[in-house]
């Protein structure tokens, strides 16, 4: 009887010792650790043609520049960054930074170009910190209410992640003295997609850190954003900014070695080889950005097109091949489309490229590098009027909006997303500005060739009418913009 009471007391003691945040914290940290074993390209459709290595295998810590932002500085300017020192390893810097007193007084702002690895850095950092003396919380700002305060955004992210409702303070208590590190990923998306004015966002972050320190819960905060959006917020004096740098030639080689280990067998079965570094480095503007390097590797995995063309391939020829190959890949993912003749598959692929070109002209005609979903939904029915419903041969759901149909197939497009006032807002931007430039030029050249052909038909009297050429499409796409 005595031993039974003792066991019951022990069980009751264990139950009473559990804190409200214990289970949410365990789930949160487990989800971060699991990300390292996921494919490096999240959401990638495995069609058997390539094998995506895991995030742990493929991630290479980039070089970085570090600068302290003072009043009057412009961290959105390339000139300002050229004056800042280069460090060889961003992770080594972050390890030291997160153990410093500075980290709990001001936010650290991580800047970079689209595809430079900002989000992957936060994923890897969250996973590695979860196994140390830290308590990380990763907040994808695209998925939380854009107008919310920092603390609310953190708690929303916890719920949208493992699905546990938990207060920030319960989690901090459950962490048992581990250093909290909040990773706010995608400030540029919060601003660009929602058009919400958050010029005081970094000041709010600093004030959040001060309040937490006052109650004995000092917290480090890292905010990521694209460099060009850095002028959309005020930097509290003394804030450190870190800019991710492109891959070196050596890093390109190491990444392609990882790619080759994962893909050599599947490529050899089709008589192909993995992409050599020398071939990739012939296109340095793409090869030195992590996501764009992967794009080159995927493109070459179809028919070794890059290796066969070598250094003779022009930028326009490379882009024509890249876009055409990806469009055909997407068309062929439907079993119904694979049964079609090759000529019909190429027609469907060309339709995909026409939609994408209109996305580019929607940005170009507005003088911007991004276009909102609402703007694109207005442009596409006018410039691509036969696209109002899904093509029966495409296998697509007709419920998709015109903007979703135009952009959903390609990861050439960066989709910014935010949730202002509980509504989902999106905007679209090309991963590299020259992608949009190429598509605008391609679309314009096609329109001019079409007009020239029609003029010849009219000149020969082969068509009835007044003989007046219809240049409405060319006029609408250029919209007074100069090439």
C-alpha positions as CSV (number, residue, x, y, z in Angstrom):
1,X,0.0,0.0,0.0
2,X,2.8,2.3,0.9
3,X,4.7,1.7,-2.3
4,X,1.4,2.3,-4.3
5,X,0.9,5.7,-2.6
6,X,4.6,6.5,-3.3
7,X,4.1,5.7,-7.0
8,X,0.9,7.7,-7.2
9,X,2.6,10.7,-5.5
10,X,5.5,10.5,-8.0
11,X,3.0,10.4,-11.0
12,X,1.1,13.4,-9.6
13,X,4.4,15.2,-9.1
14,X,5.4,14.7,-12.7
15,X,2.0,15.9,-13.9
16,X,2.1,19.0,-11.8
17,X,5.6,19.7,-12.9
18,X,4.6,20.0,-16.6
19,X,4.4,23.5,-17.8
20,X,1.9,24.8,-20.4
21,X,4.6,25.4,-22.9
22,X,6.4,22.1,-22.7
23,X,4.6,20.2,-25.4
24,X,4.4,23.2,-27.9
25,X,8.1,23.8,-27.4
26,X,9.0,20.2,-28.0
27,X,6.9,20.1,-31.2
28,X,8.4,23.4,-32.4
29,X,12.0,22.3,-32.0
30,X,11.3,18.9,-33.5
31,X,9.9,20.6,-36.6
32,X,13.0,22.8,-37.0
33,X,15.3,19.8,-36.7
34,X,13.3,17.8,-39.3
35,X,13.8,20.5,-41.9
36,X,17.4,19.5,-42.4
37,X,16.4,16.1,-43.8
38,X,13.8,17.7,-46.3
39,X,14.7,18.3,-50.0
40,X,16.6,21.5,-50.4
41,X,14.0,22.8,-52.8
42,X,10.8,22.7,-50.7
43,X,7.7,21.6,-52.6
44,X,9.8,20.1,-55.4
45,X,7.9,17.6,-57.5
46,X,9.9,14.4,-57.8
47,X,9.4,13.3,-61.4
48,X,12.4,10.9,-61.4
49,X,14.6,13.1,-63.7
50,X,16.5,14.7,-60.8
51,X,17.1,14.0,-57.1
52,X,17.1,16.9,-54.8
53,X,19.7,16.6,-52.0
54,X,18.6,17.3,-48.4
55,X,19.0,20.8,-46.9
56,X,21.7,19.5,-44.6
57,X,23.7,18.1,-47.6
58,X,23.2,21.1,-50.0
59,X,23.4,24.1,-47.7
60,X,26.7,26.0,-47.9
61,X,27.3,28.8,-45.5
62,X,27.8,32.0,-47.5
63,X,30.3,34.8,-47.1
64,X,28.8,38.0,-45.9
65,X,29.5,41.7,-45.4
66,X,28.8,43.4,-42.0
67,X,28.0,47.0,-41.4
68,X,26.7,49.1,-38.6
69,X,23.9,51.4,-39.8
70,X,24.1,55.0,-38.6
71,X,21.8,57.9,-39.3
72,X,22.1,59.0,-43.0
73,X,23.4,55.5,-44.1
74,X,21.6,53.7,-47.0
75,X,21.8,49.9,-46.6
76,X,19.7,49.6,-49.8
77,X,22.6,51.0,-51.8
78,X,25.2,48.8,-53.4
79,X,27.7,51.7,-52.9
80,X,27.3,51.6,-49.1
81,X,27.8,47.8,-49.0
82,X,31.0,48.0,-51.1
83,X,32.6,50.0,-48.2
84,X,31.8,47.2,-45.6
85,X,34.2,44.4,-44.8
86,X,33.7,40.9,-46.2
87,X,33.7,37.9,-43.7
88,X,34.4,34.4,-45.0
89,X,31.7,32.6,-43.0
90,X,28.3,34.0,-42.0
91,X,27.6,31.1,-39.6
92,X,30.8,31.8,-37.6
93,X,29.9,35.4,-37.3
94,X,26.3,34.5,-36.1
95,X,27.6,32.1,-33.5
96,X,29.7,34.8,-31.9
97,X,27.0,37.4,-32.4
98,X,24.2,35.4,-30.7
99,X,26.3,35.0,-27.6
100,X,27.0,38.8,-27.3
101,X,25.1,41.4,-25.3
102,X,24.5,43.4,-28.5
103,X,22.2,40.6,-29.9
104,X,19.5,41.3,-27.2
105,X,19.6,45.0,-27.5
106,X,19.2,45.6,-31.3
107,X,17.9,43.4,-34.2
108,X,20.3,42.0,-36.7
109,X,19.1,42.6,-40.3
110,X,20.1,40.0,-42.9
111,X,19.9,41.3,-46.5
112,X,20.4,39.6,-49.8
113,X,19.1,39.3,-53.4
114,X,16.3,37.0,-54.4
115,X,17.6,33.4,-54.4
116,X,20.7,34.3,-52.3
117,X,19.6,32.0,-49.4
118,X,18.1,34.2,-46.8
119,X,15.2,31.9,-45.9
120,X,17.4,28.8,-46.1
121,X,19.8,30.5,-43.7
122,X,16.9,30.9,-41.2
123,X,15.8,27.3,-41.7
124,X,19.3,26.0,-41.0
125,X,19.9,28.3,-38.1
126,X,16.6,27.3,-36.5
127,X,17.5,23.6,-36.8
128,X,21.0,24.0,-35.5
129,X,20.1,26.3,-32.6
130,X,17.4,23.8,-31.6
131,X,20.2,21.4,-30.7
132,X,22.1,23.9,-28.6
133,X,21.6,26.3,-25.7
134,X,19.1,28.3,-27.7
135,X,15.4,28.4,-28.1
136,X,14.6,29.5,-31.8
137,X,11.3,30.6,-33.2
138,X,11.1,31.1,-36.9
139,X,8.4,33.4,-38.2
140,X,7.6,33.5,-41.9
141,X,6.2,37.0,-42.2
142,X,4.3,36.0,-45.3
143,X,2.0,33.8,-43.2
144,X,1.2,36.1,-40.3
145,X,-1.0,39.2,-40.1
146,X,1.0,42.0,-41.6
147,X,-0.3,44.7,-39.3
148,X,0.2,42.7,-36.1
149,X,2.6,43.6,-33.3
150,X,5.8,41.5,-33.0
151,X,4.6,39.4,-30.1
152,X,1.4,38.6,-32.0
153,X,3.3,37.6,-35.1
154,X,5.5,35.2,-33.1
155,X,2.5,33.5,-31.5
156,X,0.7,33.3,-34.9
157,X,3.8,31.6,-36.4
158,X,3.9,29.0,-33.6
159,X,0.3,28.1,-34.2
160,X,0.8,27.9,-38.0
161,X,3.8,25.7,-37.5
162,X,3.3,22.7,-35.3
163,X,-0.3,23.7,-34.7
164,X,-0.1,24.4,-31.0
165,X,-1.6,27.4,-29.4
166,X,0.9,28.7,-26.9
167,X,1.8,32.0,-25.4
168,X,5.3,33.4,-25.9
169,X,5.9,33.6,-22.2
170,X,4.9,30.0,-21.6
171,X,7.4,28.9,-24.2
172,X,10.2,31.0,-22.7
173,X,9.5,29.5,-19.3
174,X,9.4,26.0,-20.8
175,X,12.8,26.6,-22.5
176,X,14.4,26.6,-19.0
177,X,16.9,29.4,-19.5
178,X,17.8,28.7,-23.1
179,X,18.5,31.9,-25.0
180,X,15.5,32.8,-27.2
181,X,16.3,33.7,-30.8
182,X,13.4,35.0,-33.0
183,X,14.0,34.7,-36.8
184,X,11.6,37.1,-38.7
185,X,11.9,35.9,-42.3
186,X,10.7,38.1,-45.2
187,X,10.2,41.7,-44.2
188,X,10.3,42.5,-47.9
189,X,7.2,40.3,-48.5
190,X,5.3,41.9,-45.6
191,X,5.9,45.3,-47.2
192,X,5.7,44.5,-50.9
193,X,2.8,42.2,-51.1
194,X,0.5,44.0,-48.6
195,X,1.5,47.6,-49.3
196,X,1.5,48.0,-45.5
197,X,3.6,50.9,-44.2
198,X,6.0,49.4,-41.7
199,X,8.7,52.0,-41.6
200,X,8.8,51.6,-37.8
201,X,9.1,47.8,-37.9
202,X,12.7,47.5,-36.8
203,X,12.0,50.1,-34.1
204,X,9.1,47.9,-32.9
205,X,11.5,44.9,-32.8
206,X,14.0,46.9,-30.7
207,X,11.2,48.0,-28.3
208,X,10.1,44.3,-28.0
209,X,13.6,43.3,-27.1
210,X,13.8,46.1,-24.5
211,X,10.5,45.0,-22.9
212,X,11.6,41.4,-22.8
213,X,15.0,42.3,-21.2
214,X,13.2,44.4,-18.5
215,X,11.2,41.3,-17.4
216,X,14.2,39.1,-17.4
217,X,13.7,37.4,-20.8
218,X,16.4,38.9,-23.1
219,X,15.8,37.8,-26.7
220,X,17.9,38.1,-29.9
221,X,16.1,38.9,-33.1
222,X,17.2,38.4,-36.7
223,X,15.2,40.0,-39.6
224,X,15.6,39.0,-43.2
225,X,14.8,41.1,-46.3
226,X,15.9,41.8,-49.8
227,X,18.5,44.5,-50.0
228,X,16.4,46.7,-52.3
229,X,13.6,46.9,-49.7
230,X,16.0,48.0,-46.9
231,X,14.9,51.7,-47.5
232,X,11.3,50.8,-46.5
233,X,12.2,50.8,-42.8
234,X,14.1,52.9,-40.4
235,X,17.2,51.3,-38.8
236,X,17.6,52.2,-35.2
237,X,21.0,53.8,-34.7
238,X,23.6,51.1,-34.0
239,X,21.8,48.3,-35.8
240,X,24.0,45.8,-37.5
241,X,23.2,44.7,-41.0
242,X,24.6,41.6,-42.7
243,X,24.5,41.1,-46.5
244,X,24.8,37.6,-47.9
245,X,27.4,37.5,-50.7
246,X,27.3,35.4,-53.9
247,X,29.1,32.0,-54.0
248,X,32.8,32.0,-54.8
249,X,34.0,29.7,-57.6
250,X,35.0,27.2,-54.9
251,X,31.6,27.2,-53.4
252,X,30.0,26.6,-56.8
253,X,32.3,23.6,-57.2
254,X,31.4,22.2,-53.8
255,X,27.7,22.6,-54.4
256,X,27.9,20.9,-57.7
257,X,29.8,18.0,-56.1
258,X,26.9,17.5,-53.7
259,X,24.5,17.7,-56.7
260,X,26.6,15.1,-58.6
261,X,26.6,12.7,-55.6
262,X,22.8,12.8,-55.6
263,X,22.2,12.8,-59.3
264,X,25.0,10.9,-61.0
265,X,23.2,7.5,-60.9
266,X,19.9,8.7,-62.2
267,X,21.6,10.8,-64.9
268,X,23.9,7.9,-66.0
269,X,20.8,5.7,-66.5
270,X,19.8,8.2,-69.3
271,X,23.3,8.5,-70.7
272,X,23.9,12.0,-69.1
273,X,26.4,13.6,-66.8
274,X,26.0,16.0,-63.8
275,X,26.8,19.6,-64.6
276,X,30.5,20.4,-64.3
277,X,31.6,23.6,-62.5
278,X,33.5,25.0,-65.4
279,X,30.3,24.9,-67.6
280,X,28.2,26.5,-64.9
281,X,30.8,29.2,-64.2
282,X,30.5,30.3,-67.8
283,X,27.3,32.0,-66.6
284,X,28.5,33.6,-63.4
285,X,25.5,35.9,-62.8
286,X,23.4,32.8,-62.3
287,X,25.9,30.3,-61.0
288,X,26.9,32.4,-58.0
289,X,23.4,32.6,-56.6
290,X,22.3,29.4,-54.8
291,X,18.8,29.1,-56.2
292,X,19.8,30.1,-59.7
293,X,22.7,27.6,-59.7
294,X,20.2,24.9,-58.9
295,X,18.1,26.1,-61.8
296,X,21.1,25.7,-64.1
297,X,21.7,22.2,-62.8
298,X,18.0,21.1,-63.3
299,X,18.1,22.6,-66.8
300,X,21.2,20.7,-67.8
301,X,19.8,17.5,-66.3
302,X,17.3,17.2,-69.2
303,X,19.6,16.7,-72.1
304,X,23.0,18.1,-70.9
305,X,22.1,21.2,-72.9
306,X,24.5,23.4,-71.1
307,X,27.4,21.0,-71.5
308,X,26.7,20.5,-75.2
309,X,26.6,24.2,-76.0
310,X,29.6,25.1,-73.8
311,X,30.7,28.7,-73.7
312,X,29.3,29.5,-77.1
313,X,25.8,29.9,-75.7
314,X,24.6,33.5,-75.6
315,X,22.5,34.9,-72.7
316,X,19.4,35.0,-74.9
317,X,20.0,31.5,-76.1
318,X,20.5,30.3,-72.5
319,X,17.3,32.0,-71.4
320,X,15.3,30.6,-74.3
321,X,16.4,27.2,-73.5
322,X,15.8,27.6,-69.7
323,X,12.3,28.9,-70.1
324,X,11.3,26.5,-72.9
325,X,12.7,23.5,-71.0
326,X,10.9,24.3,-67.8
327,X,7.6,25.0,-69.6
328,X,7.8,21.6,-71.4
329,X,8.6,19.9,-68.1
330,X,5.5,21.4,-66.5
331,X,3.3,20.5,-69.5
332,X,4.6,16.9,-69.4
333,X,3.7,16.4,-65.7
334,X,0.1,15.8,-66.8
335,X,-0.5,12.2,-68.0
336,X,-3.1,13.6,-70.4
337,X,-0.5,16.0,-71.9
338,X,2.1,13.3,-72.3
339,X,-0.3,11.4,-74.6
340,X,-0.4,14.4,-76.9
341,X,1.8,14.8,-80.0
342,X,5.0,16.6,-79.4
343,X,3.9,19.5,-81.6
344,X,0.8,20.0,-79.3
345,X,3.0,19.8,-76.2
346,X,5.2,22.5,-77.6
347,X,2.1,24.7,-78.3
348,X,1.0,24.3,-74.7
349,X,4.5,25.2,-73.5
350,X,4.5,28.3,-75.7
351,X,1.2,29.4,-74.1
352,X,2.8,29.1,-70.7
353,X,5.7,31.3,-71.8
354,X,3.2,33.8,-73.3
355,X,1.5,34.1,-69.9
356,X,4.8,34.5,-68.2
357,X,5.8,37.2,-70.7
358,X,2.7,39.1,-69.9
359,X,3.7,38.9,-66.3
360,X,7.0,40.5,-67.2
361,X,5.3,43.3,-69.3
362,X,2.9,44.0,-66.5
363,X,5.9,44.9,-64.4
364,X,7.8,46.7,-67.2
365,X,4.9,48.9,-68.3
366,X,4.4,50.1,-64.6
367,X,8.1,50.8,-64.2
368,X,8.4,48.3,-61.3
369,X,10.2,45.1,-60.7
370,X,7.1,43.5,-59.0
371,X,3.4,43.3,-59.9
372,X,0.6,42.6,-57.5
373,X,-1.8,39.7,-58.0
374,X,-4.7,42.2,-58.5
375,X,-2.8,44.1,-61.2
376,X,-1.9,40.9,-63.0
377,X,-5.5,39.6,-62.8
378,X,-6.6,42.8,-64.6
379,X,-3.9,42.6,-67.3
380,X,-4.1,38.9,-68.3
381,X,-7.7,38.7,-69.4
382,X,-7.1,41.7,-71.7
383,X,-3.7,40.7,-73.1
384,X,-4.4,36.9,-73.1
385,X,-8.2,36.8,-73.7
386,X,-8.3,33.2,-74.7
387,X,-7.1,32.2,-71.3
388,X,-10.2,32.9,-69.3
389,X,-10.8,29.2,-68.6
390,X,-8.5,26.3,-68.1
391,X,-7.4,24.5,-71.3
392,X,-9.1,21.0,-71.2
393,X,-5.7,19.6,-72.3
394,X,-3.8,21.2,-69.5
395,X,-5.3,19.2,-66.7
396,X,-5.5,22.4,-64.6
397,X,-8.3,23.4,-62.3
398,X,-10.4,26.3,-63.7
399,X,-10.6,27.8,-60.1
400,X,-7.1,29.3,-60.4
401,X,-7.0,33.0,-61.0
402,X,-5.2,34.3,-64.2
403,X,-2.2,35.4,-62.0
404,X,-1.9,32.0,-60.4
405,X,-2.1,30.2,-63.7
406,X,0.6,32.5,-65.2
407,X,3.1,32.2,-62.3
408,X,2.3,28.9,-60.5
409,X,4.4,26.6,-62.7
410,X,7.7,28.4,-62.5
411,X,10.2,29.0,-59.7
412,X,11.7,31.7,-61.9
413,X,9.1,33.8,-60.0
414,X,9.5,34.9,-56.4
415,X,6.0,35.1,-54.8
416,X,5.8,37.6,-52.0
417,X,2.8,37.1,-49.7
418,X,1.4,38.9,-46.7
419,X,-1.8,38.9,-44.7
420,X,-3.1,42.5,-44.2
421,X,-6.3,42.6,-42.2
422,X,-6.8,38.8,-42.5
423,X,-6.8,38.9,-46.3
424,X,-4.2,37.2,-48.4
425,X,-2.2,39.6,-50.7
426,X,0.4,38.5,-53.2
427,X,2.9,40.1,-55.5
428,X,5.3,38.6,-58.0
429,X,8.9,39.3,-59.0
430,X,11.4,37.5,-61.2
431,X,14.3,35.9,-59.3
432,X,16.7,37.8,-61.6
433,X,15.9,41.1,-63.2
434,X,17.2,39.9,-66.6
435,X,14.6,37.1,-66.7
436,X,11.9,39.8,-67.0
437,X,13.9,41.8,-69.4
438,X,14.4,38.8,-71.7
439,X,10.7,38.0,-71.7
440,X,9.7,41.6,-72.5
441,X,12.1,41.6,-75.4
442,X,10.9,38.2,-76.5
443,X,7.3,39.2,-76.4
444,X,8.0,42.5,-78.2
445,X,10.0,40.8,-81.0
446,X,7.2,38.3,-81.5
447,X,4.6,41.1,-81.8
448,X,6.7,43.0,-84.3
449,X,7.3,39.8,-86.4
450,X,3.5,39.2,-86.3
451,X,2.8,42.8,-87.5
452,X,5.5,42.5,-90.3
453,X,3.9,39.2,-91.5
454,X,0.4,40.8,-91.5
455,X,1.7,43.8,-93.4
456,X,3.0,41.5,-96.1
457,X,-0.3,39.7,-96.3
458,X,-2.2,43.0,-96.5
459,X,0.3,44.5,-99.1
460,X,-0.4,41.5,-101.4
461,X,-4.2,42.1,-101.1
462,X,-4.7,38.6,-99.6
463,X,-7.1,39.8,-96.9
464,X,-10.2,42.0,-97.1
465,X,-10.5,45.2,-95.2
466,X,-9.2,48.7,-95.1
467,X,-5.6,47.6,-95.1
468,X,-5.0,49.1,-91.7
469,X,-2.7,47.1,-89.4
470,X,-3.9,46.2,-85.9
471,X,-1.1,47.1,-83.6
472,X,-3.3,47.0,-80.5
473,X,-1.4,44.2,-78.8
474,X,2.0,45.9,-79.3
475,X,0.6,49.2,-78.1
476,X,-1.0,47.6,-75.0
477,X,2.1,45.7,-73.9
478,X,4.5,48.6,-74.3
479,X,2.1,51.2,-72.9
480,X,4.4,54.1,-73.7
481,X,7.4,52.4,-72.1
482,X,10.8,52.7,-73.9
483,X,12.9,49.7,-74.7
